């Protein structure tokens, strides 16, 4: 079953920041390649979104409905409902994930 991909405002903003940073530091061509890579991986994941890995760090604290898609070095967090796959966050995996996720949970951006 293919899921409709929906982007939260936060995830869209995070993707824009990532691509802008890459464009500024390594150039437009690299930024476009990475953007396409991320979008293609998300599209591919949407074909079996509910069957993918539950986010381990969130599962530890009892959040069992947020999935994780790794596109090295970024981690895409999303949830599914009916035939929709909502992208809720994109985080650089080289950062302190526990701290970032904890803040997002407190700000109610991961629920």
C-alpha positions as CSV (number, residue, x, y, z in Angstrom):
1,X,0.0,0.0,0.0
2,X,1.4,3.4,-1.0
3,X,1.0,6.2,1.5
4,X,0.3,9.8,0.7
5,X,3.3,11.9,2.0
6,X,2.5,14.9,4.1
7,X,5.1,17.3,5.5
8,X,4.7,19.0,8.9
9,X,5.7,22.6,8.9
10,X,8.7,21.8,11.2
11,X,9.9,19.0,8.9
12,X,9.6,21.2,5.9
13,X,11.6,24.0,7.6
14,X,14.2,21.5,8.7
15,X,14.7,20.2,5.2
16,X,15.0,23.7,3.9
17,X,17.6,24.5,6.5
18,X,19.6,21.4,5.6
19,X,19.5,22.1,1.9
20,X,20.4,25.8,2.4
21,X,23.4,24.9,4.6
22,X,24.6,22.3,2.0
23,X,24.2,24.8,-0.8
24,X,26.1,27.5,1.0
25,X,28.9,25.2,2.0
26,X,29.3,22.8,-0.9
27,X,27.4,24.2,-3.8
28,X,24.1,24.0,-5.6
29,X,24.8,20.8,-7.4
30,X,25.5,18.9,-4.2
31,X,22.5,20.4,-2.5
32,X,20.3,19.3,-5.4
33,X,21.7,15.7,-5.3
34,X,21.1,15.4,-1.6
35,X,17.6,16.9,-1.8
36,X,16.7,14.4,-4.5
37,X,18.2,11.5,-2.5
38,X,16.1,12.4,0.5
39,X,12.9,12.9,-1.5
40,X,13.5,9.6,-3.4
41,X,14.1,7.6,-0.2
42,X,11.0,9.0,1.4
43,X,8.9,8.2,-1.7
44,X,10.3,4.7,-1.7
45,X,9.6,4.3,2.1
46,X,6.0,5.5,1.5
47,X,5.3,2.2,-0.3
48,X,5.5,0.4,3.1
49,X,5.5,3.2,5.6
50,X,3.7,1.4,8.5
51,X,6.0,-1.7,8.2
52,X,9.2,0.2,8.8
53,X,11.3,0.5,12.0
54,X,9.8,2.2,15.0
55,X,12.2,4.9,16.3
56,X,14.3,3.1,19.0
57,X,15.0,6.2,21.2
58,X,11.3,7.1,21.2
59,X,10.2,3.5,21.8
60,X,12.4,3.4,25.0
61,X,10.1,6.1,26.5
62,X,6.9,4.6,25.3
63,X,6.3,6.3,22.0
64,X,5.5,3.4,19.8
65,X,4.0,5.0,16.7
66,X,6.8,7.1,15.3
67,X,8.9,5.5,12.6
68,X,12.5,6.2,11.7
69,X,14.1,6.3,8.2
70,X,17.8,6.6,8.1
71,X,19.3,8.5,5.2
72,X,22.9,8.9,6.4
73,X,23.6,11.2,8.2
74,X,20.0,12.3,8.5
75,X,17.2,10.6,10.4
76,X,13.6,11.1,9.2
77,X,10.9,10.7,11.8
78,X,7.3,10.1,10.6
79,X,4.0,8.7,11.7
80,X,1.3,6.9,9.7
81,X,-2.4,7.1,9.9
82,X,-4.7,5.4,7.5
83,X,-3.1,5.9,4.1
84,X,-1.0,9.0,5.2
85,X,2.7,9.2,6.0
86,X,3.4,12.4,7.9
87,X,7.0,13.5,8.0
88,X,7.4,15.2,11.4
89,X,11.1,15.8,11.7
90,X,14.5,15.6,9.9
91,X,17.5,15.6,12.3
92,X,21.2,15.3,11.5
93,X,22.2,12.1,13.2
94,X,25.6,13.5,14.1
95,X,23.9,15.8,16.7
96,X,22.7,14.8,20.2
97,X,19.5,13.0,19.2
98,X,18.3,12.4,22.7
99,X,18.5,16.1,23.6
100,X,16.8,17.2,20.3
101,X,14.0,14.6,20.6
102,X,13.4,15.4,24.3
103,X,13.0,19.1,23.4
104,X,10.7,18.2,20.5
105,X,8.6,16.0,22.8
106,X,8.3,18.8,25.4
107,X,7.3,21.3,22.6
108,X,4.7,18.7,21.4
109,X,6.3,18.5,18.0
110,X,6.8,14.7,18.1
111,X,3.2,13.6,19.1
